[in-house]
Every structure is written in C-alpha cells, then in structure tokens.
C-alpha cells in the first residue's frame, strides 16, 4: 500500500484570495516517483495534478477511489477513475474535489491509497493451440474466456482478433508478442503485430476481473510458394505464454508534504 498524505498549512492570511496556489512537489520512492503540481483551491473546488512515474518493469495501478481528503474536519473520498501506468512509463490524474469555500481553507490533507504493482512475469496459463480456419471461435484458458471476433485469411495476410475476458481473482495479462503460428512445414512464426501499432508500444494488455480486452495477431506473406499460401493451408496458433495472471501487490506507505505558495498566490490574484 502506498499512502501519501498531502498536507497544507493553516490560515494563508487575513486577505481573501480568489484562488489559493501551492508549491510543486516531487518525491522519489523505490518503485515509483510522484509529482504534484498545479495545486489550486477556488471557492468551488480544490484540485491538483498527480503524476506517477513507474520505475519498474511491471505495471502500476492507482485507484483514486481508495484515497480520501480530510478537509475542514470532514473525510471525503476521491472519485477519479483508475490509472494504469505502463512499465517504465508515466501517467497522471487530476484529483478534483468539489465544494464551497475552499479558497478560504489553507490546511487540508489528501491520503493517497490504492497504488498497486502487477507483475508482467506472473503465472503462465496454458491454452490449447487454435486452428485456422477455426472449428469453433470460442476457447478458455484458466480464468480467460476468448472469442475470435474477426479473421482475415488471404494469401499474403492472416489477421485474427480475439476478445478476451478475465474472471479470476487476480489481474489477467495478455502478452501480444508471445503467440506464434505453426505452418504445414512444422515451423513456427512470431506474431508480426508490432507493439508500436498497439497501445503506445506496450507488449501486454491488462484485463481486470470482469473486464474484456482485444488481442490482435498478424502474419504477413511468407516465402515458400503454394505450400505457404495462408489462404489455402491450415494453420495453428501456438499461444506459448500469451496468457498470465498476477496478484495486485500494494506498495509501501509514503508521506508527501505540500506547502502553500504565498508568492504565487499573491502574484496570480493581482
């Protein structure tokens, strides 16, 4: 569990500001780094940009709904959607709390909980080879249930798309680069759907419990003449270690302090 508490001082001054601004903040931890900027309070809301940088080869998940404000003696849960940070990547979420008179309150806290690590090298889930053309479009692999939603099979191109759901108690991970196709000569050829054509060069896609994601596989024209004509010959998808699952592991606690920026507040309220 990562708990981060954002703290702000007491009364700014006797002057009434339209907006209160706070100093930017950066914090380094073992697995991630956090930055908070653009923190501002107005008469109707308080908000800040929270950026998370993933320093690991695993995925980081942040669930803001597990975090809470303690402001003016009240505890209020955050409501933003979950953020998934790719291995060695970064992403941000704007935390926004609606309410009255926040530009008069300098001191409040934000308890940041709900940050988890999901391993990309989790438990491998075996799956039977899938024939093309298919005898049936559906198959199961452990807690994964997949359906081939489309198939293009021509002499120069084979592209198969699968919609896969996950109903296990962990997090499902599908690895785009691990599947191969077995041709009549017995040789296997790697999936040619390059990560760059997918989601920001990701090699995996996470499937949360009850969720569904698309897995796309592609093979283009192969040398070998009629014996390798993909429109005419039978093919088999070999899944290898395409499907894995891993638990959500909470990251240790960390406290972050944030201070009211009187100089910026005074300048911007002129």
BALOBA-1460 file (C-alpha; in Angstrom, 3 decimals):
// residues 270
<rec num="1" residu="x" x="0.000" y="0.000" z="0.000"/>
<rec num="2" residu="x" x="1.218" y="3.417" z="-0.887"/>
<rec num="3" residu="x" x="-0.220" y="6.047" z="1.419"/>
<rec num="4" residu="x" x="0.682" y="9.583" z="0.546"/>
<rec num="5" residu="x" x="-0.600" y="12.445" z="2.650"/>
<rec num="6" residu="x" x="-0.668" y="15.871" z="1.081"/>
<rec num="7" residu="x" x="-0.581" y="18.450" z="3.845"/>
<rec num="8" residu="x" x="-1.076" y="22.187" z="3.636"/>
<rec num="9" residu="x" x="-0.511" y="24.806" z="6.379"/>
<rec num="10" residu="x" x="-3.056" y="26.831" z="8.329"/>
<rec num="11" residu="x" x="-4.538" y="30.252" z="7.542"/>
<rec num="12" residu="x" x="-2.955" y="31.845" z="4.455"/>
<rec num="13" residu="x" x="-3.508" y="35.390" z="5.630"/>
<rec num="14" residu="x" x="-6.341" y="37.654" z="6.513"/>
<rec num="15" residu="x" x="-6.597" y="38.578" z="2.840"/>
<rec num="16" residu="x" x="-9.325" y="36.871" z="0.833"/>
<rec num="17" residu="x" x="-7.908" y="35.317" z="-2.354"/>
<rec num="18" residu="x" x="-9.988" y="34.242" z="-5.306"/>
<rec num="19" residu="x" x="-7.570" y="31.333" z="-5.736"/>
<rec num="20" residu="x" x="-5.019" y="29.721" z="-3.439"/>
<rec num="21" residu="x" x="-1.924" y="28.166" z="-5.043"/>
<rec num="22" residu="x" x="0.520" y="25.639" z="-3.590"/>
<rec num="23" residu="x" x="4.152" y="24.744" z="-4.225"/>
<rec num="24" residu="x" x="5.005" y="21.958" z="-6.659"/>
<rec num="25" residu="x" x="6.349" y="18.791" z="-5.108"/>
<rec num="26" residu="x" x="8.448" y="15.781" z="-6.174"/>
<rec num="27" residu="x" x="9.084" y="12.602" z="-4.223"/>
<rec num="28" residu="x" x="11.206" y="9.537" z="-5.068"/>
<rec num="29" residu="x" x="10.316" y="6.061" z="-3.798"/>
<rec num="30" residu="x" x="11.674" y="2.595" z="-4.561"/>
<rec num="31" residu="x" x="9.139" y="1.634" z="-7.249"/>
<rec num="32" residu="x" x="7.700" y="4.968" z="-8.323"/>
<rec num="33" residu="x" x="8.138" y="8.697" z="-8.183"/>
<rec num="34" residu="x" x="5.312" y="11.148" z="-7.567"/>
<rec num="35" residu="x" x="4.938" y="14.779" z="-8.509"/>
<rec num="36" residu="x" x="2.164" y="17.149" z="-7.520"/>
<rec num="37" residu="x" x="1.689" y="20.422" z="-9.376"/>
<rec num="38" residu="x" x="-0.953" y="22.923" z="-10.440"/>
<rec num="39" residu="x" x="-2.494" y="22.612" z="-6.985"/>
<rec num="40" residu="x" x="-5.130" y="25.284" z="-6.542"/>
<rec num="41" residu="x" x="-8.220" y="25.992" z="-4.441"/>
<rec num="42" residu="x" x="-11.139" y="28.173" z="-5.518"/>
<rec num="43" residu="x" x="-14.484" y="28.998" z="-3.986"/>
<rec num="44" residu="x" x="-15.994" y="25.881" z="-5.588"/>
<rec num="45" residu="x" x="-13.244" y="23.252" z="-5.703"/>
<rec num="46" residu="x" x="-9.722" y="22.194" z="-4.838"/>
<rec num="47" residu="x" x="-7.631" y="20.221" z="-7.294"/>
<rec num="48" residu="x" x="-4.120" y="19.188" z="-8.251"/>
<rec num="49" residu="x" x="-2.328" y="17.196" z="-10.926"/>
<rec num="50" residu="x" x="-0.837" y="13.971" z="-9.602"/>
<rec num="51" residu="x" x="1.776" y="12.374" z="-11.857"/>
<rec num="52" residu="x" x="3.097" y="8.875" z="-11.208"/>
<rec num="53" residu="x" x="6.281" y="7.597" z="-12.873"/>
<rec num="54" residu="x" x="6.791" y="3.844" z="-12.881"/>
<rec num="55" residu="x" x="10.421" y="2.844" z="-12.283"/>
<rec num="56" residu="x" x="9.806" y="-0.901" z="-12.606"/>
<rec num="57" residu="x" x="9.341" y="-3.452" z="-15.392"/>
<rec num="58" residu="x" x="5.869" y="-4.230" z="-14.005"/>
<rec num="59" residu="x" x="2.591" y="-2.331" z="-14.215"/>
<rec num="60" residu="x" x="1.456" y="0.165" z="-11.587"/>
<rec num="61" residu="x" x="-2.260" y="0.652" z="-10.896"/>
<rec num="62" residu="x" x="-3.642" y="3.611" z="-8.996"/>
<rec num="63" residu="x" x="-7.229" y="3.506" z="-7.726"/>
<rec num="64" residu="x" x="-8.102" y="7.045" z="-6.574"/>
<rec num="65" residu="x" x="-11.392" y="5.869" z="-5.060"/>
<rec num="66" residu="x" x="-9.351" y="4.298" z="-2.259"/>
<rec num="67" residu="x" x="-7.886" y="7.725" z="-1.439"/>
<rec num="68" residu="x" x="-9.542" y="10.428" z="0.631"/>
<rec num="69" residu="x" x="-9.413" y="14.087" z="1.552"/>
<rec num="70" residu="x" x="-9.522" y="15.254" z="5.133"/>
<rec num="71" residu="x" x="-10.642" y="18.841" z="4.806"/>
<rec num="72" residu="x" x="-12.352" y="21.171" z="7.238"/>
<rec num="73" residu="x" x="-12.808" y="18.248" z="9.643"/>
<rec num="74" residu="x" x="-14.509" y="16.021" z="7.058"/>
<rec num="75" residu="x" x="-13.279" y="12.925" z="5.249"/>
<rec num="76" residu="x" x="-14.268" y="12.757" z="1.577"/>
<rec num="77" residu="x" x="-13.352" y="10.034" z="-0.897"/>
<rec num="78" residu="x" x="-11.786" y="10.855" z="-4.250"/>
<rec num="79" residu="x" x="-13.846" y="9.807" z="-7.276"/>
<rec num="80" residu="x" x="-11.476" y="9.683" z="-10.248"/>
<rec num="81" residu="x" x="-11.093" y="6.602" z="-12.458"/>
<rec num="82" residu="x" x="-8.301" y="4.063" z="-12.169"/>
<rec num="83" residu="x" x="-4.989" y="4.872" z="-13.859"/>
<rec num="84" residu="x" x="-2.689" y="2.190" z="-15.320"/>
<rec num="85" residu="x" x="0.985" y="3.125" z="-15.647"/>
<rec num="86" residu="x" x="2.994" y="1.050" z="-18.096"/>
<rec num="87" residu="x" x="6.406" y="-0.438" z="-17.233"/>
<rec num="88" residu="x" x="8.970" y="2.369" z="-17.066"/>
<rec num="89" residu="x" x="6.278" y="4.824" z="-18.155"/>
<rec num="90" residu="x" x="4.300" y="7.618" z="-16.540"/>
<rec num="91" residu="x" x="0.757" y="8.950" z="-16.400"/>
<rec num="92" residu="x" x="-1.227" y="11.435" z="-14.400"/>
<rec num="93" residu="x" x="-4.648" y="12.083" z="-12.946"/>
<rec num="94" residu="x" x="-6.226" y="15.361" z="-11.890"/>
<rec num="95" residu="x" x="-7.697" y="14.967" z="-8.421"/>
<rec num="96" residu="x" x="-10.649" y="17.318" z="-8.114"/>
<rec num="97" residu="x" x="-12.870" y="17.837" z="-5.078"/>
<rec num="98" residu="x" x="-15.979" y="19.982" z="-5.487"/>
<rec num="99" residu="x" x="-17.180" y="22.028" z="-2.542"/>
<rec num="100" residu="x" x="-17.724" y="25.527" z="-1.225"/>
<rec num="101" residu="x" x="-15.212" y="27.952" z="0.200"/>
<rec num="102" residu="x" x="-12.006" y="26.027" z="-0.412"/>
<rec num="103" residu="x" x="-10.165" y="29.252" z="-1.243"/>
<rec num="104" residu="x" x="-10.544" y="30.143" z="2.441"/>
<rec num="105" residu="x" x="-9.065" y="26.878" z="3.725"/>
<rec num="106" residu="x" x="-5.303" y="26.511" z="3.621"/>
<rec num="107" residu="x" x="-4.831" y="23.402" z="5.724"/>
<rec num="108" residu="x" x="-6.121" y="20.049" z="4.489"/>
<rec num="109" residu="x" x="-4.770" y="16.583" z="3.711"/>
<rec num="110" residu="x" x="-5.120" y="14.008" z="0.978"/>
<rec num="111" residu="x" x="-4.475" y="10.398" z="1.940"/>
<rec num="112" residu="x" x="-3.395" y="8.614" z="-1.212"/>
<rec num="113" residu="x" x="-4.082" y="4.908" z="-1.073"/>
<rec num="114" residu="x" x="-4.770" y="2.319" z="-3.732"/>
<rec num="115" residu="x" x="-1.477" y="2.049" z="-5.620"/>
<rec num="116" residu="x" x="-0.598" y="-1.487" z="-6.649"/>
<rec num="117" residu="x" x="2.070" y="-3.344" z="-8.590"/>
<rec num="118" residu="x" x="1.159" y="-6.065" z="-11.130"/>
<rec num="119" residu="x" x="3.940" y="-8.345" z="-12.361"/>
<rec num="120" residu="x" x="4.336" y="-8.936" z="-16.095"/>
<rec num="121" residu="x" x="6.020" y="-12.298" z="-15.402"/>
<rec num="122" residu="x" x="3.114" y="-13.800" z="-13.496"/>
<rec num="123" residu="x" x="1.763" y="-17.342" z="-13.548"/>
<rec num="124" residu="x" x="1.507" y="-18.718" z="-17.088"/>
<rec num="125" residu="x" x="-1.935" y="-20.002" z="-18.104"/>
<rec num="126" residu="x" x="-1.773" y="-22.786" z="-20.661"/>
<rec num="127" residu="x" x="-4.010" y="-22.622" z="-23.733"/>
<rec num="128" residu="x" x="-4.586" y="-25.222" z="-26.440"/>
<rec num="129" residu="x" x="-3.451" y="-24.478" z="-29.974"/>
<rec num="130" residu="x" x="-6.101" y="-22.674" z="-32.030"/>
<rec num="131" residu="x" x="-6.731" y="-23.882" z="-35.590"/>
<rec num="132" residu="x" x="-7.159" y="-21.547" z="-38.552"/>
<rec num="133" residu="x" x="-9.650" y="-21.883" z="-40.104"/>
<rec num="134" residu="x" x="-11.359" y="-22.430" z="-36.770"/>
<rec num="135" residu="x" x="-13.511" y="-25.396" z="-35.822"/>
<rec num="136" residu="x" x="-15.090" y="-23.106" z="-33.204"/>
<rec num="137" residu="x" x="-14.457" y="-19.489" z="-32.298"/>
<rec num="138" residu="x" x="-14.513" y="-19.795" z="-28.504"/>
<rec num="139" residu="x" x="-11.925" y="-21.194" z="-26.132"/>
<rec num="140" residu="x" x="-10.973" y="-20.964" z="-22.461"/>
<rec num="141" residu="x" x="-7.611" y="-20.769" z="-20.748"/>
<rec num="142" residu="x" x="-7.889" y="-20.802" z="-16.975"/>
<rec num="143" residu="x" x="-9.880" y="-17.706" z="-15.991"/>
<rec num="144" residu="x" x="-9.639" y="-16.302" z="-19.534"/>
<rec num="145" residu="x" x="-12.515" y="-16.737" z="-21.975"/>
<rec num="146" residu="x" x="-11.780" y="-15.723" z="-25.576"/>
<rec num="147" residu="x" x="-13.799" y="-15.411" z="-28.761"/>
<rec num="148" residu="x" x="-12.355" y="-14.845" z="-32.230"/>
<rec num="149" residu="x" x="-14.270" y="-11.736" z="-33.308"/>
<rec num="150" residu="x" x="-12.761" y="-11.432" z="-36.787"/>
<rec num="151" residu="x" x="-10.450" y="-13.278" z="-39.166"/>
<rec num="152" residu="x" x="-8.748" y="-12.148" z="-42.364"/>
<rec num="153" residu="x" x="-7.060" y="-15.050" z="-44.153"/>
<rec num="154" residu="x" x="-5.579" y="-14.318" z="-47.587"/>
<rec num="155" residu="x" x="-2.501" y="-15.499" z="-49.457"/>
<rec num="156" residu="x" x="-0.473" y="-12.566" z="-48.184"/>
<rec num="157" residu="x" x="-2.004" y="-11.842" z="-44.789"/>
<rec num="158" residu="x" x="-3.610" y="-13.531" z="-41.828"/>
<rec num="159" residu="x" x="-5.040" y="-11.355" z="-39.058"/>
<rec num="160" residu="x" x="-7.069" y="-12.727" z="-36.178"/>
<rec num="161" residu="x" x="-8.700" y="-10.655" z="-33.451"/>
<rec num="162" residu="x" x="-9.820" y="-12.142" z="-30.158"/>
<rec num="163" residu="x" x="-11.987" y="-10.564" z="-27.489"/>
<rec num="164" residu="x" x="-10.865" y="-11.977" z="-24.167"/>
<rec num="165" residu="x" x="-12.444" y="-11.566" z="-20.747"/>
<rec num="166" residu="x" x="-10.930" y="-12.422" z="-17.374"/>
<rec num="167" residu="x" x="-12.885" y="-13.676" z="-14.367"/>
<rec num="168" residu="x" x="-10.151" y="-14.691" z="-11.953"/>
<rec num="169" residu="x" x="-9.269" y="-13.243" z="-8.566"/>
<rec num="170" residu="x" x="-6.047" y="-11.595" z="-9.765"/>
<rec num="171" residu="x" x="-5.278" y="-9.475" z="-12.837"/>
<rec num="172" residu="x" x="-5.102" y="-11.034" z="-16.282"/>
<rec num="173" residu="x" x="-2.185" y="-10.094" z="-18.534"/>
<rec num="174" residu="x" x="-2.122" y="-10.847" z="-22.275"/>
<rec num="175" residu="x" x="1.276" y="-10.678" z="-23.984"/>
<rec num="176" residu="x" x="0.991" y="-9.610" z="-27.633"/>
<rec num="177" residu="x" x="4.460" y="-10.700" z="-28.718"/>
<rec num="178" residu="x" x="4.469" y="-14.287" z="-27.457"/>
<rec num="179" residu="x" x="1.994" y="-16.044" z="-29.750"/>
<rec num="180" residu="x" x="3.219" y="-17.756" z="-32.914"/>
<rec num="181" residu="x" x="1.661" y="-19.589" z="-35.841"/>
<rec num="182" residu="x" x="2.613" y="-23.133" z="-36.873"/>
<rec num="183" residu="x" x="2.654" y="-23.697" z="-40.635"/>
<rec num="184" residu="x" x="2.393" y="-27.035" z="-42.529"/>
<rec num="185" residu="x" x="6.198" y="-27.328" z="-42.601"/>
<rec num="186" residu="x" x="6.117" y="-27.553" z="-38.798"/>
<rec num="187" residu="x" x="7.935" y="-24.253" z="-38.298"/>
<rec num="188" residu="x" x="6.559" y="-21.514" z="-36.066"/>
<rec num="189" residu="x" x="6.477" y="-17.816" z="-36.963"/>
<rec num="190" residu="x" x="6.161" y="-14.999" z="-34.429"/>
<rec num="191" residu="x" x="3.238" y="-12.609" z="-34.281"/>
<rec num="192" residu="x" x="4.086" y="-9.647" z="-36.535"/>
<rec num="193" residu="x" x="1.699" y="-7.212" z="-34.888"/>
<rec num="194" residu="x" x="4.394" y="-4.824" z="-33.707"/>
<rec num="195" residu="x" x="3.980" y="-3.217" z="-30.271"/>
<rec num="196" residu="x" x="4.245" y="0.212" z="-31.910"/>
<rec num="197" residu="x" x="0.990" y="-0.480" z="-33.733"/>
<rec num="198" residu="x" x="-0.696" y="-1.235" z="-30.454"/>
<rec num="199" residu="x" x="-1.082" y="0.899" z="-27.347"/>
<rec num="200" residu="x" x="1.961" y="3.179" z="-27.043"/>
<rec num="201" residu="x" x="4.421" y="0.314" z="-27.700"/>
<rec num="202" residu="x" x="3.014" y="-1.858" z="-24.916"/>
<rec num="203" residu="x" x="3.846" y="-5.548" z="-25.163"/>
<rec num="204" residu="x" x="0.993" y="-6.509" z="-22.831"/>
<rec num="205" residu="x" x="-2.556" y="-5.538" z="-22.047"/>
<rec num="206" residu="x" x="-4.110" y="-5.884" z="-18.593"/>
<rec num="207" residu="x" x="-7.554" y="-7.409" z="-18.158"/>
<rec num="208" residu="x" x="-9.224" y="-6.603" z="-14.866"/>
<rec num="209" residu="x" x="-11.698" y="-9.014" z="-13.267"/>
<rec num="210" residu="x" x="-14.942" y="-8.855" z="-15.231"/>
<rec num="211" residu="x" x="-13.291" y="-6.824" z="-17.986"/>
<rec num="212" residu="x" x="-12.657" y="-7.548" z="-21.657"/>
<rec num="213" residu="x" x="-9.777" y="-6.591" z="-23.972"/>
<rec num="214" residu="x" x="-8.822" y="-7.289" z="-27.595"/>
<rec num="215" residu="x" x="-5.831" y="-9.379" z="-28.633"/>
<rec num="216" residu="x" x="-4.719" y="-8.938" z="-32.265"/>
<rec num="217" residu="x" x="-2.406" y="-11.349" z="-34.082"/>
<rec num="218" residu="x" x="-0.922" y="-10.774" z="-37.547"/>
<rec num="219" residu="x" x="1.187" y="-12.728" z="-40.029"/>
<rec num="220" residu="x" x="2.096" y="-11.448" z="-43.466"/>
<rec num="221" residu="x" x="3.193" y="-13.138" z="-46.712"/>
<rec num="222" residu="x" x="5.658" y="-15.955" z="-46.183"/>
<rec num="223" residu="x" x="8.257" y="-17.398" z="-48.562"/>
<rec num="224" residu="x" x="7.646" y="-20.912" z="-49.859"/>
<rec num="225" residu="x" x="5.083" y="-20.631" z="-52.646"/>
<rec num="226" residu="x" x="1.858" y="-22.643" z="-52.575"/>
<rec num="227" residu="x" x="2.970" y="-24.629" z="-49.549"/>
<rec num="228" residu="x" x="2.902" y="-21.390" z="-47.542"/>
<rec num="229" residu="x" x="-0.178" y="-19.805" z="-49.129"/>
<rec num="230" residu="x" x="-2.040" y="-18.755" z="-45.983"/>
<rec num="231" residu="x" x="-5.393" y="-18.616" z="-47.778"/>
<rec num="232" residu="x" x="-5.209" y="-22.287" z="-48.703"/>
<rec num="233" residu="x" x="-3.282" y="-24.083" z="-45.970"/>
<rec num="234" residu="x" x="-4.248" y="-24.997" z="-42.430"/>
<rec num="235" residu="x" x="-2.511" y="-23.042" z="-39.675"/>
<rec num="236" residu="x" x="-2.345" y="-23.289" z="-35.889"/>
<rec num="237" residu="x" x="-1.889" y="-20.503" z="-33.387"/>
<rec num="238" residu="x" x="0.516" y="-21.582" z="-30.651"/>
<rec num="239" residu="x" x="-0.156" y="-19.447" z="-27.598"/>
<rec num="240" residu="x" x="3.075" y="-20.172" z="-25.729"/>
<rec num="241" residu="x" x="2.971" y="-17.866" z="-22.646"/>
<rec num="242" residu="x" x="0.477" y="-15.345" z="-24.043"/>
<rec num="243" residu="x" x="-1.842" y="-15.585" z="-21.029"/>
<rec num="244" residu="x" x="-0.622" y="-14.911" z="-17.494"/>
<rec num="245" residu="x" x="-2.149" y="-13.673" z="-14.258"/>
<rec num="246" residu="x" x="-0.671" y="-11.901" z="-11.250"/>
<rec num="247" residu="x" x="-1.986" y="-10.551" z="-7.939"/>
<rec num="248" residu="x" x="-2.330" y="-6.886" z="-7.019"/>
<rec num="249" residu="x" x="0.514" y="-6.085" z="-4.610"/>
<rec num="250" residu="x" x="0.226" y="-2.886" z="-2.572"/>
<rec num="251" residu="x" x="3.225" y="-0.580" z="-2.426"/>
<rec num="252" residu="x" x="4.552" y="0.606" z="0.936"/>
<rec num="253" residu="x" x="3.426" y="3.853" z="2.552"/>
<rec num="254" residu="x" x="4.956" y="7.248" z="1.878"/>
<rec num="255" residu="x" x="4.117" y="10.724" z="3.154"/>
<rec num="256" residu="x" x="4.282" y="13.794" z="0.954"/>
<rec num="257" residu="x" x="4.060" y="17.328" z="2.308"/>
<rec num="258" residu="x" x="2.859" y="20.271" z="0.275"/>
<rec num="259" residu="x" x="3.105" y="23.942" z="1.226"/>
<rec num="260" residu="x" x="1.015" y="26.994" z="0.431"/>
<rec num="261" residu="x" x="2.790" y="29.252" z="-2.090"/>
<rec num="262" residu="x" x="2.080" y="32.753" z="-0.882"/>
<rec num="263" residu="x" x="4.222" y="34.463" z="-3.524"/>
<rec num="264" residu="x" x="2.497" y="32.743" z="-6.454"/>
<rec num="265" residu="x" x="-0.918" y="33.212" z="-4.869"/>
<rec num="266" residu="x" x="-0.357" y="36.917" z="-4.378"/>
<rec num="267" residu="x" x="1.015" y="37.374" z="-7.910"/>
<rec num="268" residu="x" x="-1.775" y="35.473" z="-9.647"/>
<rec num="269" residu="x" x="-4.541" y="37.163" z="-7.691"/>
<rec num="270" residu="x" x="-3.476" y="40.695" z="-8.681"/>
